[in-house]
């Protein structure tokens, strides 16, 4: 009886001890404050705006670490920092401080312009014509006033002469939900595309001056209620004039046989962005819906009178420590018949890999991409202490192998008779190397084979998704 009583008391004491210690181990922790360091230029409120953990929050341990990592990703995605660390400093089992340490980038960039006028590097390499190169100077100022504001002026010469400026304030109000951006540009071009035959561009050049003059001005207002969702409203003014020779080559370049156009465009975009890295994502998703009306009946002169709708969805599935599956689908639908000046198919910003030399004009398009990414060199950050400027001492490097397949189609009701790739599905497959380095730079070297049996080596300077 005594042994049974002793065993009962021992088990009762052990149970009491476990009852006292288990809640402490699994207890929520309270965030007592957030400390910042390394932000010599950036205002504290700009950093705190990206944090999804705040002073006074009470969280489970697992939830705390998830929020700390998401906060670090948000801060890196601002493009303001080379590196960011967001770490907990435990005061005791139930109370924690959050330490945020940033390494700021260089914010003033007098960048030399050396851009190719062709849709991509490979198209330009066919001729290697230096007359088809744009050159000039950008003067960028990022993080103006330490508030993540951006301003730039641009003077470009060569194939296209362009002069422009823009100013962006993403955190206009005290609650940092509303932002505004405005800009203007003027450009003139002696050679322009007036159509396609056999999915190759028909280029018309005027050797003694400009073939097209164009003025643009726009203002955008953004609303960011939370960290991942943005609403964007925009108003844009466009005015353009061309020489008579353009209308002789393409009577539908503007609306009818007009040599000039002028119109206002009103648009709205919804963006849901939850990528771990905007430079080269490996987890997360991205969705965008965009609607634009070109021609409002105010100030119209041969206005397009169309409505366009774009939709994009992307997802990255982290299969393994070194493997990522990236899937994306995007498309455009046009309500009305667009003049050639504003129509868009595949071949410029959107294209099927393996068809870099081809332009597929049309009113609507669909494009899907699948990328199986293998990490060859783990992302690493190096410090080079002998560089005199702190913003350039941090060097980032990562290398990936990319196995990909693209599928696309353009619906064309006007030019299809002259362009065999219209109104049919086309496919491109290949293997590539993706180099990601400092300041969000991406270099892709790819070998592609398309559904026509054409193959080749291609270079690109954007992410593959």
N, C-alpha and C positions, 0 to 999 in steps of 0.2 A: 504494500500500500504506500509506504514511504517512497519507494522507488518510482511508483507511478505518479505520486504527487510531485516529486522532484522533477521528473521528466516533463510533467505538465507545466510547472513553473518555468523550467528552462525554455520550453517552446514558447510560452507566453512572453517571456522577456525578449527572446529573439524576434518574435513577431512585432513586439512594441518597437524594438530598435529599427527593424526594417520599415515599419510604418513611419518612423521619424526621419529616416535617411532617404527613402525612395522619393517622397515629394520634393526634397531638396535637389535630388539629382535630376528629376524631371520637371522641376519648377520653372515657370516662366521667368524671364529676365526683363528688367526694366532698363531702358536706354536713358542714362542720366545726362548725356550731352554729346555733342559732336565737335571734334577739334579739327582744324584745317592747317595744313602747312604746305609750303611750296608755291602757293598762289601769290606771286609777286605782283601780277597784273590783274588777274581775274578776281572780280568781286565775290565775296563770300556768298551772297544771295544767289549768284549764278550757279555755284557749285551745289548749294543746298537744294536748289530747284530740281536737280536731277536725282536727289536721294529719295529712295522709297522707304527709308527708315528715318524716323524723326525723334527728336528729344521728347521723352515722355511716353514713347511706345512701349507696350508690354508684349513680349513675343516668346514663343517657344524657342529653344536653342536651334532646332533645325530651321524654323522659319526665319530666325535672325540671320543665319548664314546665307540662306537663299536671297534675302533682301540685300545683304551686303554685296553679294556678287552681282545682282541686278543693278545696284547703284553704281558699281564700278563700270559695268558695261555702258550704262547711260552716260557716264562722264567721258568715257573713251569715245563714244559716238558723237559727242559734241564737236570733235575735231580740234579741240583746244589744247590737248595734252599728249605728250609722248608716252608717258606711263601714268598709271593711277593705282594706288593701293587703298583699300577700304578694309580696315582690320578692327576687331573687337579688343578692347582692353578691359579685362574683368577686374572690377573693384572688389567683388566677392561673388558668391554663387548666384546671387539674385540681381546684381547691379553691374552695368557695363557702360563704358565709354566707347565711342566710335572714333577711330583715328583715320582721317582722310589725308593722304599725301599725294600730291600731284607734281609732275614735271612738265612745265609749260613749253609749248612749241614756240617757234619763231613766228611772229605775227605780221611783220612787214616784209612783203615780197615784191621787189621789182623784177617781175618775171618776163623773160624774153619769149616772144611768140615765134614759134616755128611749127606751123600746122600745115598739114597736107590738105589741099582743097578737095581731093577725091574722097569717096565714101570710106575708104580704109587704106592702110599702108600698102597692101598687095596691089590694089588697083593703080595707085600712084607708081609703084615699082615697075609696072609694065612699060611706062614711058620714061620714068626718072626725070621728068620735065620740071626744072626749077621754077619755071613760070607758073606752075601749078602749086606753088607754096605760098602760104601767108606768113608774113613776118612783121614784127612790131614789138610793142611793149605793153604789158599789164603792170599796173601798180595796185597791188592788193594790200588792204589793211584789215587783218582779222582782229577780232576781240577788241574793237575800238572802245575806249573808256572802260575796259575791263568788263564789259557787259555783253559779250558775245555778239556784238554788232559787227557787220562786215560792210566795207565800202571798197569800190574799185573804179579805176578809170582805165580805158583801153584805147590804144592807137595802133591800128593794124593797117599794113600795106601789102602789096603783092597781088595775088590773085583776086582777093576781095579787100577793098578798102573799107574799114569800119572804125567808127569812133563811138564810144559808149561810156556810160557811167551807171552805177547802181549803188544803192544803200539799203541795208537790211537791218531791221531792229526786231529781233525775235521776242524780246521781253519788254513790250512797250508799257504795260500797266504794272501797278504795284504787285498784283497777284501773279504776274508773269504768265498769264494765260493768253493774252492778246499780243499779236505782233504785226508788223507792217513792212513791206518792201516796195521800193519804187525804182524805176530805171528808164533810161532813154537810149536810143541808138540810131545811127545813120550809117548806111552802107551802100556801096556802089560796086557793080561787078560787070566786067566786060564780056565774060563768057557764062552763059546759063544753060541749064537743061530745059529743053522744050518738049521732050517726049522720049520714048524708047522704041527701038526696033530690034527684034531678036533679044530682048531683055538687056540691051546695051543702050547707053544714054546717047541721045541726039544733042550735041553741044553746038551752040551758035555763039560765035565770037564777033565782037565789034572791035577792030584793031585800033581805032582812034579815040576811044573813050569808053564810057559806061554803056552797057546794054540794059541795065536795070538799076534804078535808084529806089531805095526803100527807107522809110522812117518808121520807127516803132517807139511806143511809150506804153508803160503799164504800171499798175499798182496792184499789190496783193495784200490781203488781210488774212491773218491766220488766227485760229483759235485752238489752243492746246489745253483741254480741260484736265487731262491726265498725261502720264508720261508716254503713252504709246499711241494715242489717237490724236490726229490733227484734222481740222476742217480748214479749207483754203478757198477763199472767194477772190476772183481777179477780174479786172477790167483792163482791156488792152485796145490800143489804137494802132492801126496799120495803114500806111499809105505807100503805094508803089507805082512806078511808071516804067514802061519799057519802050524800046524803039519799034518802029513799024515793022522792021524785019522779023521781030519775034512773033508778031501776030500773023505774018505771012507763013511762018513755020508752024505755028500752033494757034489756030483761031480760037481755041477754048482755053488759052493761057489764063486770061481773066474771064469774067462773065461776058460771053459774046465776043465781038471783035474789038472790044475796048483796049486802049493802050494804057489805061490807068485804073487803079482801084483804090477805094478808101472805105474803111469800115471800122466799127467798134465790135469787140468780141467780149462776151460775158461768160465766165466759167466758174465751176465749183469742183473741188476735189475732196475726197475722203480718203485718209491714209491711216492704216493700222500697221504699225511698224514695231515688231518685237524681235529684232535680230540681235544676236549676241555681239556682232561686229558688222558695221555698215561697209567697211572696206572689203572684207572677205568672210561672209557669214559661214558658220558651221552648225548653228542651232537656231531655231526660231522660225518666224514666219513674217511675211510682208504682204499686205493687200492694199490696192489702190483702185478707186473708181473716180473717173474724171469725165466731166461733161462740159462741152464748150459750144456756145452759139456764136457763129461768125456772121455778123450783120444784124443790127438791132433796129434798122429802119430810121436811125438817126445819123446824119452826116454820111449816109451811104452813097457810094459811087461805084457802080458795077460790083456790088458786094457779093460774096459767095452765097449768102442766104442758106447756109447748111448748119446742121447740128452734128457734132461728133461725140461719140462715147467710147472711152477707153476703159478697159478693165484688166487688172493684173493680180495674180496670186502666186506667191512663192512660198516654198516650205523647205526647210533643211532638217533632215533626220540624222541624228548622231548615232550611227550604227555601232560604233566601236571607238576606242580611244583614238584610232588613226583613220577611221572610215566615216565618211559623211555622204548621204544621198541628198542631192539637191534637185528639186522639181519645181518647174515654173510653167505657167500658162498665161498668155496675154492676148488681147485682141482689140480690134477697133471696128466700130460700125458707124457708117455715115448715113444720116437722114438727109436725103437730097442728093443732087449730082454736083460734086465739087469741081470747080475749075482746076486746071493743072497746077496753078500757083499754090494751092493749099492741099492738094490730094497727097496721100501718103500710103504706100504699100510696104513691101519688104525690100531691104537693100541698103538702107541708110542706118538709122539708129537701131532698127530691129531687122534681123536677118537670120536665115538658116545657115549654119556653119557649113562650109564647102561651096557656098554660092556667093562668096565675097565679090566676085567679078560681075555679078548680075543684079539688075534692078527690076523689080516686079511692081509696076504701078497698079493702082486699083482703089476702089472705094472702101473695101473692108479687108481685114486680114485676121488670121489666127496663127499663133506661134506657140509651140510647146518645146521645152528643153528638159533633158534629164542629164544629170552629172553625177558620176560616182567618183568621189574625191578620196585619194589616199595621201595621207600626210607622209612626205618623205623626210623633211627636216622640220622638227618640232619648232613652233614659234619661239624665238629667242630674242632677248633684248640685251644689247651689249653697251658698255660704257667705254668711251674713248676720252680719258681725262685730259689729254694734252690739247684737245680742241678748245680754243679760248672762249667760245660762246656756249653757255650752258644748254641752250635750246637745241644744239647740234651734237651734243656729246652722247646722246642716246640713239642707238642704231637698232632697227628692228629687221628681222629676217625670218621668212618661212617659205617652204617649197612644197608644192603638191603635184601629184600625178592625177590627171583628169581624164576619165573615160566618158565620152559624151555621145548623145544622140539628139538631134533636133528634127522637128516635124512642123511644116508650115504650109499655109495656103493663102492666096490672094484672090478675092472675087473682083473681077474687072468686067464691066459692061461696055467699055469703049475701045480699049487698046488691045484686047486679047487676040484679035486676028493677026496682029503683027508680033505677038510675044508668046511663044509656046509654053512658058512656065506659068502663065496666068490660068486661073480656074482649074488648078490641079494641085494635088498634095505633093510636096517635095520633101526629101529627107536627106540629112547629112549626118555622118558619123565620123568619129575620130578619137585621137589620143593627143593629150597635150601636157605641157608643164606650165604651172602657174607660180610665178614668183611674186611674193608680197613683201614689200619693204617699207621703209620709214615714210611718214607723211602720207599714208594710205595709197601708195603707188603699187600698181599691179601690172605685171608684164606677162603675157600669155604667148607661148609658142606652141602651135597646134598643127597637126597633120590630119587633113579631112578628106573623106571620100563622099561624094554626093550620089543621088539616085540616078544621075545621068552617066555615072562612071568616071566623072572628072575627079581628079585628086590633086592635092598640093599642100605646100607648107605655108602657114599664115601666121602673122604677128598681130596681136591686139594689145591695147593698153587700158582695158577696163576689166571688171570682174566677169566671169563667164556665165552668170546667171540671168 
